[in-house]
């Protein structure tokens, strides 16, 4: 008996719903077909195919020629790194070598560089500068 009561309301619900007029839909574009899964090639064939495909190597990064041009240091900078002309990256490396050799990097804040007697004229009389200002110091003291 319980099954007949449940079935009756379902039939009534279907009949009660009015049917809407069906509009003709525009023809749909065919969905792109998925490629069939490739079958695994025999191991011997895979070894032969591997040497033919050479992986593309990235070209070596070429530095800007302007950075490699030799620059003449000023008298204050020459006291720290020497008077020979050097490229901008070499000048910065030599300054860092001097800073590390003399222990001038601040112990609490490693971003700050403490000035000694040779670096104070380079730093514009300041006792301490940020490491990010080092490029400005180099630019101001080379020709």
CNS distance restraints for C-alpha pairs under 8 A (distance, minus, plus):
assign (resid   1 and name CA) (resid   5 and name CA) 6.68 0.50 0.50
assign (resid   2 and name CA) (resid   6 and name CA) 6.57 0.50 0.50
assign (resid   3 and name CA) (resid   7 and name CA) 6.24 0.50 0.50
assign (resid   4 and name CA) (resid   8 and name CA) 6.28 0.50 0.50
assign (resid   5 and name CA) (resid   9 and name CA) 7.09 0.50 0.50
assign (resid   6 and name CA) (resid  10 and name CA) 6.94 0.50 0.50
assign (resid   7 and name CA) (resid  11 and name CA) 6.53 0.50 0.50
assign (resid   8 and name CA) (resid  12 and name CA) 6.36 0.50 0.50
assign (resid   9 and name CA) (resid  13 and name CA) 6.11 0.50 0.50
assign (resid  10 and name CA) (resid  14 and name CA) 6.41 0.50 0.50
assign (resid  11 and name CA) (resid  15 and name CA) 6.41 0.50 0.50
assign (resid  12 and name CA) (resid  16 and name CA) 6.09 0.50 0.50
assign (resid  13 and name CA) (resid  17 and name CA) 6.57 0.50 0.50
assign (resid  41 and name CA) (resid  45 and name CA) 6.49 0.50 0.50
assign (resid  41 and name CA) (resid  46 and name CA) 6.48 0.50 0.50
assign (resid  42 and name CA) (resid  46 and name CA) 6.50 0.50 0.50
assign (resid  43 and name CA) (resid  47 and name CA) 6.44 0.50 0.50
assign (resid  44 and name CA) (resid  48 and name CA) 6.68 0.50 0.50
assign (resid  45 and name CA) (resid  49 and name CA) 6.33 0.50 0.50
assign (resid  46 and name CA) (resid  50 and name CA) 6.19 0.50 0.50
assign (resid  47 and name CA) (resid  51 and name CA) 7.44 0.50 0.50
assign (resid  48 and name CA) (resid  52 and name CA) 7.56 0.50 0.50
assign (resid  49 and name CA) (resid  53 and name CA) 6.94 0.50 0.50
assign (resid  50 and name CA) (resid  54 and name CA) 7.85 0.50 0.50
assign (resid  63 and name CA) (resid  67 and name CA) 7.46 0.50 0.50
assign (resid  63 and name CA) (resid  68 and name CA) 7.82 0.50 0.50
assign (resid  64 and name CA) (resid  68 and name CA) 7.06 0.50 0.50
assign (resid  65 and name CA) (resid  69 and name CA) 6.44 0.50 0.50
assign (resid  67 and name CA) (resid  87 and name CA) 6.30 0.50 0.50
assign (resid  67 and name CA) (resid  88 and name CA) 5.66 0.50 0.50
assign (resid  67 and name CA) (resid  89 and name CA) 6.98 0.50 0.50
assign (resid  68 and name CA) (resid  87 and name CA) 4.90 0.50 0.50
assign (resid  68 and name CA) (resid  88 and name CA) 6.62 0.50 0.50
assign (resid  68 and name CA) (resid  89 and name CA) 7.54 0.50 0.50
assign (resid  69 and name CA) (resid  86 and name CA) 7.61 0.50 0.50
assign (resid  69 and name CA) (resid  87 and name CA) 5.41 0.50 0.50
assign (resid  69 and name CA) (resid  88 and name CA) 7.56 0.50 0.50
assign (resid  70 and name CA) (resid  85 and name CA) 5.32 0.50 0.50
assign (resid  70 and name CA) (resid  86 and name CA) 4.57 0.50 0.50
assign (resid  70 and name CA) (resid  87 and name CA) 4.47 0.50 0.50
assign (resid  70 and name CA) (resid  88 and name CA) 7.42 0.50 0.50
assign (resid  71 and name CA) (resid  85 and name CA) 5.04 0.50 0.50
assign (resid  71 and name CA) (resid  86 and name CA) 5.36 0.50 0.50
assign (resid  71 and name CA) (resid  87 and name CA) 5.82 0.50 0.50
assign (resid  71 and name CA) (resid  88 and name CA) 7.08 0.50 0.50
assign (resid  71 and name CA) (resid 142 and name CA) 6.00 0.50 0.50
assign (resid  71 and name CA) (resid 143 and name CA) 5.69 0.50 0.50
assign (resid  72 and name CA) (resid  83 and name CA) 7.31 0.50 0.50
assign (resid  72 and name CA) (resid  84 and name CA) 6.88 0.50 0.50
assign (resid  72 and name CA) (resid  85 and name CA) 4.50 0.50 0.50
assign (resid  72 and name CA) (resid  86 and name CA) 6.82 0.50 0.50
assign (resid  72 and name CA) (resid 142 and name CA) 5.53 0.50 0.50
assign (resid  72 and name CA) (resid 143 and name CA) 5.28 0.50 0.50
assign (resid  73 and name CA) (resid  77 and name CA) 5.64 0.50 0.50
assign (resid  73 and name CA) (resid  78 and name CA) 5.60 0.50 0.50
assign (resid  73 and name CA) (resid  83 and name CA) 6.33 0.50 0.50
assign (resid  73 and name CA) (resid  84 and name CA) 7.59 0.50 0.50
assign (resid  73 and name CA) (resid  85 and name CA) 6.61 0.50 0.50
assign (resid  73 and name CA) (resid  86 and name CA) 8.00 0.50 0.50
assign (resid  73 and name CA) (resid 141 and name CA) 6.04 0.50 0.50
assign (resid  73 and name CA) (resid 142 and name CA) 4.50 0.50 0.50
assign (resid  73 and name CA) (resid 143 and name CA) 6.54 0.50 0.50
assign (resid  74 and name CA) (resid  78 and name CA) 5.89 0.50 0.50
assign (resid  74 and name CA) (resid 141 and name CA) 5.21 0.50 0.50
assign (resid  74 and name CA) (resid 142 and name CA) 5.66 0.50 0.50
assign (resid  74 and name CA) (resid 143 and name CA) 7.45 0.50 0.50
assign (resid  75 and name CA) (resid  79 and name CA) 6.38 0.50 0.50
assign (resid  75 and name CA) (resid  83 and name CA) 7.74 0.50 0.50
assign (resid  76 and name CA) (resid  80 and name CA) 7.19 0.50 0.50
assign (resid  76 and name CA) (resid 118 and name CA) 7.26 0.50 0.50
assign (resid  76 and name CA) (resid 119 and name CA) 7.90 0.50 0.50
assign (resid  76 and name CA) (resid 121 and name CA) 6.59 0.50 0.50
assign (resid  76 and name CA) (resid 122 and name CA) 6.30 0.50 0.50
assign (resid  76 and name CA) (resid 141 and name CA) 7.68 0.50 0.50
assign (resid  77 and name CA) (resid  81 and name CA) 6.30 0.50 0.50
assign (resid  77 and name CA) (resid  82 and name CA) 7.50 0.50 0.50
assign (resid  77 and name CA) (resid 122 and name CA) 6.75 0.50 0.50
assign (resid  77 and name CA) (resid 141 and name CA) 6.43 0.50 0.50
assign (resid  78 and name CA) (resid  82 and name CA) 4.40 0.50 0.50
assign (resid  78 and name CA) (resid  83 and name CA) 4.66 0.50 0.50
assign (resid  78 and name CA) (resid  84 and name CA) 7.93 0.50 0.50
assign (resid  79 and name CA) (resid  83 and name CA) 7.58 0.50 0.50
assign (resid  79 and name CA) (resid 118 and name CA) 6.79 0.50 0.50
assign (resid  80 and name CA) (resid  95 and name CA) 6.99 0.50 0.50
assign (resid  80 and name CA) (resid  98 and name CA) 7.16 0.50 0.50
assign (resid  80 and name CA) (resid 118 and name CA) 6.55 0.50 0.50
assign (resid  80 and name CA) (resid 119 and name CA) 7.50 0.50 0.50
assign (resid  81 and name CA) (resid  91 and name CA) 7.11 0.50 0.50
assign (resid  81 and name CA) (resid  94 and name CA) 5.85 0.50 0.50
assign (resid  81 and name CA) (resid  95 and name CA) 6.49 0.50 0.50
assign (resid  81 and name CA) (resid  98 and name CA) 7.79 0.50 0.50
assign (resid  86 and name CA) (resid  90 and name CA) 6.10 0.50 0.50
assign (resid  86 and name CA) (resid  91 and name CA) 6.23 0.50 0.50
assign (resid  87 and name CA) (resid  91 and name CA) 6.25 0.50 0.50
assign (resid  88 and name CA) (resid  92 and name CA) 6.40 0.50 0.50
assign (resid  88 and name CA) (resid 138 and name CA) 7.73 0.50 0.50
assign (resid  89 and name CA) (resid  93 and name CA) 6.20 0.50 0.50
assign (resid  90 and name CA) (resid  94 and name CA) 6.14 0.50 0.50
assign (resid  91 and name CA) (resid  95 and name CA) 6.24 0.50 0.50
assign (resid  91 and name CA) (resid 138 and name CA) 7.57 0.50 0.50
assign (resid  92 and name CA) (resid  96 and name CA) 6.22 0.50 0.50
assign (resid  92 and name CA) (resid 134 and name CA) 7.75 0.50 0.50
assign (resid  92 and name CA) (resid 135 and name CA) 7.60 0.50 0.50
assign (resid  92 and name CA) (resid 138 and name CA) 7.35 0.50 0.50
assign (resid  93 and name CA) (resid  97 and name CA) 6.12 0.50 0.50
assign (resid  94 and name CA) (resid  98 and name CA) 6.23 0.50 0.50
assign (resid  95 and name CA) (resid  99 and name CA) 6.19 0.50 0.50
assign (resid  96 and name CA) (resid 100 and name CA) 6.08 0.50 0.50
assign (resid  97 and name CA) (resid 101 and name CA) 5.97 0.50 0.50
assign (resid  98 and name CA) (resid 102 and name CA) 6.08 0.50 0.50
assign (resid  99 and name CA) (resid 103 and name CA) 5.90 0.50 0.50
assign (resid  99 and name CA) (resid 104 and name CA) 5.12 0.50 0.50
assign (resid  99 and name CA) (resid 105 and name CA) 6.54 0.50 0.50
assign (resid  99 and name CA) (resid 113 and name CA) 7.70 0.50 0.50
assign (resid 100 and name CA) (resid 104 and name CA) 6.40 0.50 0.50
assign (resid 100 and name CA) (resid 105 and name CA) 6.90 0.50 0.50
assign (resid 104 and name CA) (resid 113 and name CA) 5.85 0.50 0.50
assign (resid 104 and name CA) (resid 114 and name CA) 5.10 0.50 0.50
assign (resid 104 and name CA) (resid 115 and name CA) 6.85 0.50 0.50
assign (resid 104 and name CA) (resid 116 and name CA) 7.63 0.50 0.50
assign (resid 105 and name CA) (resid 110 and name CA) 5.97 0.50 0.50
assign (resid 105 and name CA) (resid 111 and name CA) 7.50 0.50 0.50
assign (resid 105 and name CA) (resid 112 and name CA) 6.16 0.50 0.50
assign (resid 105 and name CA) (resid 113 and name CA) 4.63 0.50 0.50
assign (resid 105 and name CA) (resid 114 and name CA) 5.99 0.50 0.50
assign (resid 106 and name CA) (resid 110 and name CA) 5.27 0.50 0.50
assign (resid 106 and name CA) (resid 111 and name CA) 7.30 0.50 0.50
assign (resid 106 and name CA) (resid 112 and name CA) 5.52 0.50 0.50
assign (resid 106 and name CA) (resid 113 and name CA) 5.80 0.50 0.50
assign (resid 106 and name CA) (resid 114 and name CA) 6.23 0.50 0.50
assign (resid 111 and name CA) (resid 130 and name CA) 5.67 0.50 0.50
assign (resid 111 and name CA) (resid 131 and name CA) 5.45 0.50 0.50
assign (resid 111 and name CA) (resid 132 and name CA) 7.86 0.50 0.50
assign (resid 112 and name CA) (resid 128 and name CA) 6.52 0.50 0.50
assign (resid 112 and name CA) (resid 129 and name CA) 5.63 0.50 0.50
assign (resid 112 and name CA) (resid 130 and name CA) 4.47 0.50 0.50
assign (resid 112 and name CA) (resid 131 and name CA) 5.81 0.50 0.50
assign (resid 113 and name CA) (resid 128 and name CA) 5.49 0.50 0.50
assign (resid 113 and name CA) (resid 129 and name CA) 5.42 0.50 0.50
assign (resid 113 and name CA) (resid 130 and name CA) 6.03 0.50 0.50
assign (resid 113 and name CA) (resid 131 and name CA) 6.34 0.50 0.50
assign (resid 114 and name CA) (resid 127 and name CA) 6.02 0.50 0.50
assign (resid 114 and name CA) (resid 128 and name CA) 4.48 0.50 0.50
assign (resid 114 and name CA) (resid 129 and name CA) 6.82 0.50 0.50
assign (resid 115 and name CA) (resid 119 and name CA) 5.14 0.50 0.50
assign (resid 115 and name CA) (resid 120 and name CA) 5.19 0.50 0.50
assign (resid 115 and name CA) (resid 123 and name CA) 7.42 0.50 0.50
assign (resid 115 and name CA) (resid 126 and name CA) 7.40 0.50 0.50
assign (resid 115 and name CA) (resid 127 and name CA) 5.09 0.50 0.50
assign (resid 115 and name CA) (resid 128 and name CA) 5.57 0.50 0.50
assign (resid 115 and name CA) (resid 129 and name CA) 7.86 0.50 0.50
assign (resid 116 and name CA) (resid 120 and name CA) 5.86 0.50 0.50
assign (resid 116 and name CA) (resid 127 and name CA) 7.77 0.50 0.50
assign (resid 117 and name CA) (resid 121 and name CA) 7.67 0.50 0.50
assign (resid 118 and name CA) (resid 122 and name CA) 7.57 0.50 0.50
assign (resid 119 and name CA) (resid 123 and name CA) 6.17 0.50 0.50
assign (resid 120 and name CA) (resid 124 and name CA) 6.44 0.50 0.50
assign (resid 120 and name CA) (resid 125 and name CA) 5.08 0.50 0.50
assign (resid 120 and name CA) (resid 126 and name CA) 6.22 0.50 0.50
assign (resid 120 and name CA) (resid 127 and name CA) 6.46 0.50 0.50
assign (resid 121 and name CA) (resid 125 and name CA) 5.43 0.50 0.50
assign (resid 122 and name CA) (resid 137 and name CA) 6.45 0.50 0.50
assign (resid 122 and name CA) (resid 141 and name CA) 7.50 0.50 0.50
assign (resid 123 and name CA) (resid 127 and name CA) 7.57 0.50 0.50
assign (resid 123 and name CA) (resid 128 and name CA) 7.63 0.50 0.50
assign (resid 123 and name CA) (resid 129 and name CA) 7.03 0.50 0.50
assign (resid 123 and name CA) (resid 137 and name CA) 6.61 0.50 0.50
assign (resid 129 and name CA) (resid 133 and name CA) 6.62 0.50 0.50
assign (resid 129 and name CA) (resid 134 and name CA) 7.83 0.50 0.50
assign (resid 130 and name CA) (resid 134 and name CA) 7.11 0.50 0.50
assign (resid 133 and name CA) (resid 137 and name CA) 6.50 0.50 0.50
assign (resid 134 and name CA) (resid 138 and name CA) 6.32 0.50 0.50
assign (resid 135 and name CA) (resid 139 and name CA) 6.18 0.50 0.50
assign (resid 136 and name CA) (resid 140 and name CA) 6.15 0.50 0.50
assign (resid 137 and name CA) (resid 141 and name CA) 6.34 0.50 0.50
assign (resid 138 and name CA) (resid 142 and name CA) 6.32 0.50 0.50
